[in-house]
Every structure is written in structure tokens, then in C-alpha cells.
Amino acid sequence: MDKQYVENAKTAGRIAAEALQYGASLIKPGASYHDVYAKIVDFIVDRGGFPAFPPQMSFDATAAHFMTSPTKDHVFSSEIVKLDVGVAVNGVIGDNALTIDLSGKYGDLVLASREAIELVRKRVRVGLTLGEIGALIEDAIGERGFVPVRNLSGHGLGSYVIHTSPTVPNYDNGDSSPIVSGMHFACEPFATDGIGLIGEVGTAEIYSYSAGGPV
């Protein structure tokens, strides 16, 4: 990882963090999904970044990777909303997310994930294993009486690549692979009051372009 990559990563991370907080301030009862989405994109571009992926807002039991149809808006009311924002600067990616509880019913659940990521932020270091990171997340979430979602995980970040190795577990999966200098990755704790597993349902509304071809 060269010096320029590190500088781009810092810039992408800073813009992503600012865009996340800005987006969270817009999500309130009566707000339009499409309007919040457009304002987050404009915020990122105005600061010299590019959306690494479309800003995503998932509701209630939908854990992540949801967008409304371009032809069908959504007006927020009392959902628990997961906002996921990524920014690219010269292809280097910053990725972060948070949860907004518009219902006022799930404060402890929101805190469980937040405390997990803060614990990892304090403890992460070269030599710590991926399984140990998972154990930190699992323990922090368990302290509030919840369980981590075991089949969602954090991931590595690369140049123009949103998901790459390593896989960063949300529980102690026994992975003894160590964190090494130069790794660039996102930890993504998911806490639930369910069984800790998710499945795929619904219609896909998020796509990536790979290459053109004949029509």
C-alpha cells in the first residue's frame, strides 16, 4: 500500500463519514427516500468524491443492500433504517454505515452494533486475528442481550473493488488469519433480536456494470 493510496483512503473515509452523518440528519418521518438519496450523492460529489455504490437505506427486517425502485418513492415514518454510504477517491474506497431508529423502540439494539464497532476500533491492531475481531463483535453485541448476524460480515476494500478479502466475521469463527500491515477493510457488525441468520428475498434493485455487449 503506497503513500498515495493511503491519502486517497483517508480522504474517501472522511467524505464517507461526513456524508453518513449528513444523510442520517435527513432521515426523519415525512422525508422522501429519493430526496435523501439525491442529497447524499450531491454532498459526496460536491466534496470531490464519487459514490462507490448507490447510498442505500434498508428498513426494519431488511438488513442491507436495499433500494427503492426509481419509479416508486418511499416516505419515512417509523422504520428502523440502516444507511450505508461508500465513497471512492481515485478508485480508493471508504465504506461506512449506521442505524437510525425512527420508531424509538430499538435503542438498545442500535447501541449494540455501535458499541461493537467502537470496541473493534479501539482494539484492532496488526497481529490480531480475524476470529478475534469476530469475538470482540460477538461479545459486545451479547452484552446487550442480542446476537450477531453470522452470515453477514465485513470485507476488504481495494482499488475500484468494494468487496474483496479478507472476510471479517461478526462472531468468533476461529479464523486465525492475522491482520497485517497494509490491509484495508471494513468491519460491519450486525446485531439482531432474531436467530442471527438472514436470507435473500425480494426483487434486486442494485446492479453493477461489468462490460458492454451486443444488443
TAZI-V354902 format. One record per pair of residues at least 4 apart in sequence whose ideal C-beta (glycine too) atoms are under 8 Angstrom apart, sorted by the first residue. I is the first residue (numbers start at 1). J is the second residue. D is the distance in whole Angstrom. If there is no record, write none. Layout:
i=I j=J d=D
i=I j=J d=D
//
This chain:
i=1 j=5 d=5
i=1 j=6 d=6
i=1 j=182 d=4
i=1 j=184 d=7
i=2 j=6 d=7
i=3 j=7 d=6
i=4 j=8 d=6
i=4 j=90 d=8
i=5 j=9 d=6
i=5 j=92 d=6
i=5 j=159 d=7
i=5 j=184 d=8
i=6 j=10 d=6
i=7 j=11 d=6
i=8 j=12 d=6
i=8 j=89 d=5
i=8 j=90 d=5
i=8 j=91 d=8
i=8 j=92 d=4
i=9 j=13 d=6
i=9 j=89 d=8
i=9 j=92 d=5
i=9 j=93 d=8
i=9 j=94 d=7
i=9 j=157 d=8
i=9 j=184 d=6
i=10 j=14 d=6
i=11 j=15 d=6
i=11 j=48 d=8
i=11 j=49 d=8
i=11 j=89 d=5
i=11 j=94 d=8
i=12 j=16 d=6
i=12 j=49 d=6
i=12 j=52 d=8
i=12 j=87 d=5
i=12 j=88 d=6
i=12 j=89 d=4
i=12 j=92 d=5
i=12 j=93 d=6
i=12 j=94 d=4
i=13 j=17 d=6
i=13 j=87 d=8
i=13 j=94 d=4
i=13 j=96 d=8
i=14 j=18 d=6
i=14 j=94 d=7
i=15 j=19 d=6
i=15 j=44 d=6
i=15 j=47 d=5
i=15 j=48 d=7
i=15 j=49 d=4
i=15 j=87 d=5
i=15 j=89 d=7
i=15 j=94 d=7
i=16 j=20 d=6
i=16 j=44 d=8
i=16 j=49 d=8
i=16 j=85 d=6
i=16 j=86 d=6
i=16 j=87 d=4
i=16 j=94 d=4
i=16 j=95 d=7
i=16 j=96 d=5
i=17 j=21 d=7
i=17 j=94 d=7
i=17 j=96 d=6
i=18 j=22 d=6
i=18 j=43 d=8
i=18 j=47 d=7
i=19 j=23 d=6
i=19 j=40 d=6
i=19 j=43 d=5
i=19 j=44 d=5
i=19 j=47 d=8
i=19 j=49 d=8
i=19 j=55 d=8
i=19 j=85 d=5
i=19 j=87 d=6
i=20 j=24 d=6
i=20 j=83 d=7
i=20 j=85 d=5
i=20 j=96 d=5
i=20 j=97 d=7
i=20 j=98 d=6
i=21 j=25 d=7
i=22 j=26 d=7
i=22 j=39 d=8
i=22 j=40 d=7
i=22 j=43 d=5
i=23 j=27 d=7
i=23 j=36 d=6
i=23 j=39 d=8
i=23 j=40 d=4
i=23 j=43 d=8
i=23 j=55 d=6
i=23 j=83 d=5
i=23 j=85 d=6
i=24 j=83 d=6
i=24 j=98 d=6
i=24 j=100 d=6
i=26 j=31 d=6
i=26 j=35 d=8
i=26 j=36 d=5
i=26 j=39 d=6
i=26 j=40 d=8
i=27 j=31 d=6
i=27 j=36 d=6
i=27 j=57 d=7
i=27 j=76 d=6
i=27 j=81 d=5
i=27 j=83 d=7
i=27 j=100 d=5
i=27 j=102 d=7
i=28 j=76 d=7
i=28 j=102 d=7
i=29 j=76 d=6
i=29 j=77 d=5
i=29 j=78 d=7
i=29 j=102 d=6
i=30 j=75 d=6
i=30 j=76 d=7
i=30 j=77 d=8
i=31 j=35 d=7
i=31 j=36 d=6
i=31 j=75 d=7
i=31 j=76 d=5
i=32 j=36 d=7
i=32 j=73 d=6
i=32 j=74 d=7
i=32 j=75 d=6
i=32 j=76 d=8
i=33 j=37 d=6
i=33 j=57 d=6
i=33 j=68 d=5
i=33 j=73 d=6
i=33 j=74 d=4
i=33 j=75 d=7
i=33 j=76 d=7
i=34 j=38 d=6
i=34 j=68 d=7
i=34 j=70 d=8
i=34 j=73 d=5
i=34 j=74 d=8
i=35 j=39 d=6
i=36 j=40 d=6
i=36 j=55 d=8
i=36 j=57 d=7
i=37 j=41 d=7
i=37 j=54 d=7
i=37 j=55 d=6
i=37 j=57 d=7
i=37 j=67 d=8
i=38 j=42 d=6
i=39 j=43 d=6
i=40 j=44 d=7
i=40 j=55 d=4
i=40 j=85 d=6
i=41 j=45 d=6
i=41 j=51 d=6
i=41 j=54 d=8
i=41 j=55 d=7
i=42 j=46 d=6
i=43 j=47 d=7
i=44 j=49 d=5
i=44 j=50 d=7
i=44 j=51 d=6
i=44 j=85 d=8
i=44 j=87 d=5
i=45 j=49 d=7
i=45 j=50 d=7
i=45 j=51 d=8
i=48 j=89 d=7
i=49 j=87 d=4
i=49 j=88 d=7
i=49 j=89 d=6
i=50 j=87 d=7
i=50 j=88 d=5
i=50 j=89 d=7
i=51 j=55 d=7
i=51 j=86 d=7
i=51 j=87 d=7
i=51 j=88 d=7
i=52 j=86 d=3
i=52 j=87 d=6
i=52 j=88 d=4
i=52 j=93 d=5
i=52 j=94 d=7
i=52 j=95 d=7
i=52 j=162 d=6
i=53 j=84 d=8
i=53 j=86 d=5
i=53 j=162 d=6
i=53 j=206 d=7
i=54 j=67 d=6
i=54 j=206 d=6
i=55 j=83 d=7
i=55 j=84 d=7
i=55 j=85 d=5
i=56 j=64 d=7
i=56 j=65 d=6
i=56 j=66 d=6
i=56 j=67 d=6
i=56 j=82 d=8
i=56 j=83 d=7
i=56 j=84 d=4
i=56 j=206 d=7
i=57 j=66 d=7
i=57 j=67 d=8
i=57 j=81 d=5
i=57 j=82 d=7
i=57 j=83 d=5
i=57 j=84 d=8
i=58 j=62 d=4
i=58 j=63 d=6
i=58 j=64 d=5
i=58 j=65 d=7
i=58 j=66 d=4
i=58 j=81 d=7
i=58 j=82 d=4
i=58 j=84 d=7
i=59 j=66 d=7
i=59 j=74 d=8
i=59 j=79 d=4
i=59 j=80 d=7
i=59 j=81 d=6
i=59 j=82 d=8
i=60 j=79 d=6
i=60 j=80 d=6
i=62 j=66 d=5
i=62 j=82 d=8
i=62 j=202 d=8
i=63 j=82 d=7
i=63 j=149 d=6
i=63 j=152 d=6
i=63 j=190 d=6
i=63 j=192 d=8
i=63 j=198 d=5
i=64 j=82 d=6
i=64 j=84 d=6
i=64 j=97 d=8
i=64 j=152 d=7
i=64 j=190 d=8
i=65 j=84 d=8
i=65 j=206 d=6
i=66 j=202 d=8
i=66 j=205 d=7
i=67 j=205 d=4
i=67 j=206 d=6
i=68 j=72 d=6
i=68 j=73 d=6
i=68 j=74 d=5
i=68 j=205 d=7
i=69 j=205 d=6
i=76 j=81 d=7
i=76 j=102 d=6
i=77 j=102 d=7
i=78 j=102 d=5
i=78 j=103 d=4
i=79 j=102 d=5
i=79 j=103 d=7
i=80 j=99 d=6
i=80 j=100 d=7
i=80 j=101 d=5
i=80 j=102 d=7
i=80 j=103 d=6
i=80 j=105 d=8
i=80 j=106 d=5
i=80 j=109 d=8
i=80 j=110 d=8
i=81 j=99 d=7
i=81 j=100 d=5
i=81 j=101 d=8
i=81 j=102 d=6
i=82 j=97 d=6
i=82 j=98 d=8
i=82 j=99 d=5
i=83 j=97 d=6
i=83 j=98 d=6
i=83 j=99 d=8
i=83 j=100 d=7
i=84 j=95 d=8
i=84 j=96 d=8
i=84 j=97 d=4
i=85 j=95 d=8
i=85 j=96 d=6
i=85 j=97 d=7
i=86 j=93 d=6
i=86 j=94 d=7
i=86 j=95 d=4
i=86 j=96 d=8
i=86 j=162 d=7
i=87 j=93 d=7
i=87 j=94 d=5
i=88 j=92 d=7
i=88 j=93 d=5
i=88 j=94 d=8
i=88 j=160 d=7
i=89 j=94 d=8
i=91 j=159 d=5
i=91 j=160 d=4
i=92 j=157 d=8
i=92 j=159 d=6
i=93 j=157 d=5
i=93 j=158 d=8
i=93 j=160 d=8
i=93 j=161 d=8
i=93 j=162 d=6
i=94 j=157 d=8
i=95 j=157 d=6
i=95 j=162 d=7
i=95 j=186 d=5
i=96 j=186 d=7
i=97 j=188 d=7
i=98 j=114 d=8
i=99 j=109 d=8
i=99 j=110 d=5
i=99 j=113 d=6
i=99 j=114 d=8
i=101 j=105 d=7
i=101 j=106 d=5
i=101 j=107 d=6
i=101 j=109 d=8
i=101 j=110 d=5
i=106 j=110 d=6
i=107 j=111 d=6
i=108 j=112 d=6
i=108 j=144 d=5
i=108 j=145 d=7
i=108 j=146 d=8
i=109 j=113 d=7
i=109 j=144 d=8
i=109 j=146 d=6
i=109 j=191 d=6
i=109 j=192 d=8
i=109 j=193 d=6
i=110 j=114 d=6
i=111 j=115 d=6
i=111 j=144 d=6
i=112 j=116 d=6
i=112 j=140 d=7
i=112 j=141 d=5
i=112 j=143 d=8
i=112 j=144 d=4
i=112 j=146 d=5
i=112 j=189 d=8
i=112 j=191 d=4
i=113 j=117 d=7
i=113 j=141 d=7
i=113 j=189 d=5
i=113 j=190 d=7
i=113 j=191 d=5
i=114 j=118 d=6
i=115 j=119 d=6
i=115 j=140 d=5
i=115 j=141 d=8
i=115 j=143 d=7
i=115 j=144 d=7
i=116 j=120 d=7
i=116 j=136 d=7
i=116 j=137 d=5
i=116 j=140 d=4
i=116 j=141 d=5
i=116 j=148 d=8
i=116 j=189 d=4
i=116 j=191 d=7
i=117 j=121 d=6
i=117 j=137 d=8
i=117 j=187 d=6
i=117 j=189 d=5
i=118 j=122 d=7
i=119 j=123 d=6
i=119 j=136 d=5
i=119 j=137 d=8
i=119 j=140 d=5
i=120 j=124 d=5
i=120 j=133 d=6
i=120 j=136 d=5
i=120 j=137 d=6
i=120 j=187 d=5
i=120 j=189 d=8
i=123 j=128 d=7
i=123 j=136 d=6
i=124 j=128 d=6
i=124 j=133 d=7
i=124 j=179 d=7
i=124 j=187 d=8
i=125 j=179 d=7
i=126 j=178 d=7
i=126 j=179 d=6
i=126 j=180 d=6
i=126 j=181 d=5
i=127 j=178 d=5
i=127 j=179 d=7
i=128 j=132 d=5
i=128 j=133 d=6
i=128 j=178 d=7
i=128 j=179 d=5
i=129 j=133 d=7
i=129 j=175 d=6
i=129 j=176 d=5
i=129 j=177 d=6
i=129 j=178 d=5
i=129 j=179 d=7
i=130 j=134 d=7
i=130 j=166 d=6
i=130 j=167 d=7
i=130 j=168 d=6
i=130 j=169 d=6
i=130 j=173 d=8
i=130 j=175 d=4
i=130 j=176 d=8
i=130 j=177 d=5
i=130 j=178 d=8
i=130 j=179 d=7
i=131 j=135 d=6
i=131 j=169 d=7
i=131 j=172 d=5
i=131 j=173 d=6
i=131 j=174 d=5
i=131 j=175 d=4
i=131 j=176 d=6
i=131 j=177 d=8
i=132 j=136 d=7
i=132 j=172 d=7
i=133 j=137 d=7
i=133 j=168 d=6
i=133 j=169 d=7
i=133 j=179 d=8
i=133 j=187 d=7
i=134 j=138 d=6
i=134 j=148 d=8
i=134 j=168 d=7
i=134 j=169 d=4
i=134 j=170 d=6
i=134 j=171 d=5
i=134 j=172 d=5
i=134 j=173 d=6
i=134 j=175 d=7
i=135 j=139 d=6
i=135 j=171 d=7
i=135 j=172 d=4
i=136 j=140 d=6
i=137 j=141 d=6
i=137 j=148 d=6
i=137 j=169 d=8
i=137 j=170 d=5
i=137 j=171 d=7
i=137 j=187 d=7
i=137 j=189 d=5
i=138 j=142 d=6
i=138 j=147 d=8
i=138 j=148 d=5
i=138 j=170 d=7
i=138 j=171 d=4
i=138 j=172 d=6
i=139 j=143 d=7
i=140 j=144 d=8
i=140 j=189 d=8
i=141 j=146 d=5
i=141 j=147 d=7
i=141 j=148 d=5
i=141 j=170 d=8
i=141 j=189 d=7
i=141 j=191 d=5
i=142 j=146 d=7
i=142 j=147 d=7
i=144 j=191 d=8
i=146 j=191 d=4
i=146 j=192 d=6
i=146 j=193 d=6
i=147 j=191 d=7
i=147 j=192 d=6
i=147 j=193 d=8
i=147 j=194 d=8
i=147 j=195 d=7
i=147 j=196 d=4
i=148 j=170 d=4
i=148 j=171 d=5
i=148 j=189 d=6
i=148 j=190 d=6
i=148 j=191 d=6
i=148 j=192 d=8
i=148 j=196 d=6
i=149 j=170 d=6
i=149 j=190 d=4
i=149 j=191 d=7
i=149 j=192 d=6
i=149 j=196 d=6
i=149 j=197 d=7
i=149 j=198 d=6
i=150 j=169 d=8
i=150 j=170 d=6
i=150 j=171 d=5
i=150 j=196 d=5
i=150 j=197 d=6
i=151 j=197 d=6
i=151 j=198 d=6
i=152 j=170 d=6
i=152 j=188 d=7
i=152 j=190 d=5
i=152 j=198 d=6
i=153 j=167 d=5
i=153 j=168 d=6
i=153 j=169 d=5
i=153 j=170 d=6
i=153 j=188 d=7
i=154 j=167 d=7
i=154 j=168 d=3
i=154 j=169 d=8
i=154 j=170 d=8
i=154 j=185 d=6
i=154 j=186 d=5
i=154 j=187 d=4
i=154 j=188 d=4
i=155 j=162 d=8
i=155 j=163 d=5
i=155 j=164 d=7
i=155 j=165 d=8
i=155 j=166 d=8
i=155 j=167 d=6
i=155 j=168 d=6
i=155 j=185 d=6
i=155 j=186 d=6
i=155 j=188 d=7
i=156 j=163 d=7
i=156 j=164 d=4
i=156 j=165 d=5
i=156 j=166 d=5
i=156 j=167 d=8
i=156 j=168 d=8
i=156 j=183 d=7
i=156 j=184 d=7
i=156 j=185 d=5
i=156 j=186 d=8
i=157 j=161 d=7
i=157 j=162 d=7
i=157 j=164 d=7
i=157 j=184 d=5
i=157 j=185 d=6
i=157 j=186 d=6
i=158 j=164 d=5
i=158 j=184 d=7
i=166 j=177 d=6
i=166 j=183 d=7
i=166 j=185 d=6
i=167 j=175 d=8
i=168 j=185 d=6
i=168 j=186 d=7
i=168 j=187 d=5
i=168 j=188 d=7
i=169 j=173 d=4
i=169 j=175 d=6
i=170 j=188 d=7
i=170 j=189 d=6
i=170 j=190 d=6
i=171 j=196 d=8
i=179 j=183 d=6
i=192 j=196 d=6
//
